Amino acid sequence: MSNAGAPRHDPVPIGAVAKPPFARLPDPTNLFATRAERLRVLASAHQLGPYLTFLADLAETQHRIQDGLPEPDVPPLEARERARQFDMPPIDRARFVTEPTLETTLDRLFDQAVTIDMPDTARGALDAVRRASPSTRDDMVRAVLANAIPMESLASHVFVAAATQVHFARVAARLDAERLVPVGDALCPVCGGPPVSSVVVGWQNAANTRFCVCALCETWWHYVRIRCTVCGTTKGMGYKEIDGVASNVQAETCEECRSYVKILHQHKEPSLEPVADDVATLGLDLLVREAGYRRGAFNPYLLGY
């Protein structure tokens, strides 16, 4: 592993001023299909090929089950404005109550996931969650929302997390991005969760600016570069990569809190995808952790590593 030092800021074209929006809401109608496509490309020549292929099939399932899903419950306008007034996210994870649309989403994903090629252990985990009682499913959803998935039931929670991602992305897509406000250092302005990774984008009017990406509702929010996405400090930031491996993915490390979150340079490689490329760069996680840093991001598909 090498220390890449501070990232080089690519210049904004002369006469152009980067004016990034604070937040960009997800588009669930193509989000998971795009992820599936990226996972298949990554799987074609990767040591984790079988797992990446499984995740690609799961992402395709996430895409397919949306057709005909009922409208999700969205926080009422008064509650959203009250949250805005107090710099709080409009979706309160701690007070979330499972509602019929989420239950339908869970059922659909579990039923359609049976067609995915997977190991026997994963098949058993899927069968178990399909047979689970409503109260058990509710507990599993709450574990996903709390980023506190039990190690002994990781496999079952993968399927619950996949369905929950679909539901919360659909809720987030129905909000007004212009009414969102910062709610804390590197916390999602929609649901208050941590990022799965951060991305330097090449968008028009936002070139070379950085966005954090929510691990749950898939909202992107602007976050300045060379600043820790865990504790918010600008001191002691470093950028590490694997020796001899050409990659546009680095680990942004913080000496203050000894944590790291990956940063994807999508402005240089537009095909990079926040969840897919986070999983595919597991080797970087292992090296950075050996150096004494803890992972500050959350990805339900990397738990246990």
N, C-alpha and C positions, 0 to 999 in steps of 0.2 A: 504494500500500500504506500502511496506517495502523498505528500502534502502538496496540493496544487496551489496553495496560497490563495489570496483574494481573487475572485473571478474578475476577468477583464470585462468592463462594461462596454459593449458595442455601442458606437456613437449613434445617436438619433440623426437621421438625414438632415442636412442643412435646411433651415426654413421650416422644419417640422418640430412640433412640441408634443411630447407624449402627454396625453390627457386620458389616463386610464379610468374607466368607470370604477366605482368602489366595489361593485358586485356584479357577477354574471350568473343568472339562474340557469339551472340545467334544462336540457331539452330531452326528456326521457324517450321520445319517439325515435331518436337516433343514437343516444348515448351508449346504450348497451350493445347495439349492433356494431358501433365503431370499436368498442372495447374488444368484442369477440374477434373482429378482424385483426386487430393489433396482436392479440394473444396468439392467434394462429400463425402469424408471421414470426413472432418470437419463438414459438414452439418448434418451428421447422428445423432448427439447428441449435438446440439448447439442451444442456444436461437435465433441465427440469421439463423437458418436452412433454411427457405424459401428464404432468400436473398442469402445465399451461394449457394443454389441449382440453383437459377437464374443465378448467376455468373458462375457456372459450365456449365450450358447450353450455356451461352454466349461464354465461352472459347472453348467449343466444336465447336461452330459455327466459331470462329476465326480459328480453326484448319481446318475445312472442306472447307472453302472458298478458301483456298490456291491452291487447285488442279486446275491446268490449268490457274492460274493467269499469265498475261503477265509479262515480266521482268520489274522491277522498274528502273527508272533512277538513276544512281549512279554518284556522283560528278566525273568529269574527273580527271585523274591522276595529271595533272598540278595543279588543284585547291586543291587537297588533299595534295600535296607536299608543296604548298604555305601555307596552313593551318598549316601543321606540322612545317614549318620554324618559324612561328610566335606563336607557342603554342596555336593554335586555333583548335576547332573541325572541322572535314571535312564536317559535315552537319551544315549549318547555319540556325537555326530555324527562325531567324528574316527575312531572305531573301527567305525562302522556297516558292515555287510557286506550287500550286496544278497541278499535271500532270495526264495524262490519266490512268496510272496504279492505282493511289490512287483513282480516280473517280470510276474505276471498282471495287476496293476493297470496297469502301463505298456502292455501289449499291448491291454488292453480300451479304455483311453482313446485310444490311437493309432487303433485300428480304428474306434471310434465317432465320433471327431472328424472323419472324412472327410466326414460329412454336414453339417458346419458351413459356412456361407457365409463365405468368407475371400478375401483378395487372393491373386493368383498367387504372390507371394513367400512368404506364409505356407503356402500349399498345397505349395510346393516344400520348405519346411522340414519340414513334417509328413511328406512322402514320404521325405525323407532320414532322419529319425529312425526311421521304420518299418523302413527297410532297414538300419539301423545294426547292427553286430555287438554281441553281448552285452558285450564289453569296452568298446566305445565308449559304450554306454548307461550302463554302470557309471561311467565317467569323468564323464558328464554328470550323473548323480545326485550324485556326489561334489562336483561344481562347485556344484550347487544347495545342498547341505548346507553348503558352505563360504562361501556367499554370494559366490562368485567366478566368476560366469558370464562367459565370454569375449564381448566385444562383437561379434566377427565371427560368432557363432552364437547371438545372442539369440533369434531366432525359433524355432529348434529347441528351445531350452531352456525356452521358455514351456510347451510341451506336457509336457516332462519334469517341470517344476516343478508343473504341475497334477496330474499323477499322484502325485507325491511328497507333495503336500499331502494328498491323499486317504489315502494309506497312513499317514502319520504322525498324522493326525487320528484314524484308526481305532485306532492303537496307544495314543495318549494317552487316548482314551475308555475304555480298559480298565485304566487305572491308578487308584490311590486318591488323590483330591485331598487328603485329610487327611494323607497321608504325604509331601507335597511340602514343600520348604523353600526359602528364598531362596538363590540361587546366585551373586548378584552384582548390581550396579546394572543394573536394567532388562534382565535376562537371563531368558529363559523357564525356569521351574523344572522343566520336563519335558525340553526338549532343548537348553537353553543358548543359544538363538538370540535375535536382536534382535526388537523389536516392529515391526509394520507401521504401527501408530498406537497412540494411547492413547484411552480412552473414559471420559467421566464418565457414570456410569449412574444410572438412576432406580429400581433394584431395591428391593423391600421389604427393610428392615433394612440397606440399603447405599446409600441415596439420597445422591447428590452425591459419591460416592467415585469414585476414578479407578482404572481397570484398564489395563494394557498388554496387547496382543493379539499372540501369536506369529505371525510371518509364515509359519511352516512347519506346526506341529502344531495351530495354532488355539486353544491354551490361553490363557485370560485369567488374569492375576495382579494382585493389589492393589498399587498403587504410589501413594504420597502425592502430593498435588497441589503445584504450585509447586516442583518438583524436577526437575532435568534427567534425562531418560530415556536419556542417553548417558554422562555423567560423574558423575552423582549429586549435583552441587552444588545448593545452594539460592540461590546468589548470582547476580545479574545475569540473572534470568529475565524474558523479555518475551513478549508475545502479539500476533502480527501477523495482519492480515487485509487483504483487498482493499478499497480505498476504494469506497464506494457499492454494495457487494454484500452483501446480507443473507445471512448464512450462520452456521450453528452449528459451523463447522469453522475452527479457528485453527491457526497455526503457533506452537508453543511454542519460543522461541529461547533460547539460552544464550550469554552473553557470555564465559564461562570457556573453553568448548571450541569456540565459534563453530559450533555445530551446531543442528539443529532436528528436531523430530518433531511431527506434527500431533496435535491434541487435538480429539476429536469430542464435542460436548455432546449425547449421546444422551438425557440426562434432559430436555432441552428439545425434542428431535426424535427420537422413538423409532425412526424408520425408518432412521436413520443406520447404516451397516454398515462395519466397519473397513477392508476391502479395497476395496469398491466406491467408497466416498466418498473414499478416498485417491486413487484413480485419477481420479475425477471432478473433484477440486480440483487438477489439475495446474497450472493457472494460478497458484495460490498458491505452489507449489514454485518456479516460474520467477521470481516476484517476490522471494521470500525468498533464492534463490540469487544473484540480481543484487545483493542487499544484502550479500553476502559470507558467507552461512552455508552449511554443507554439510548434506546430508540425512543424518540419523542413523538413519533407519528403512530397512527392506528390503522391497521389493515387487517380485516378479519381473515384474509387469506394467507397471512404470514404468521399468525399466532402459533406458538409452539416452537418457533425458530429463534 
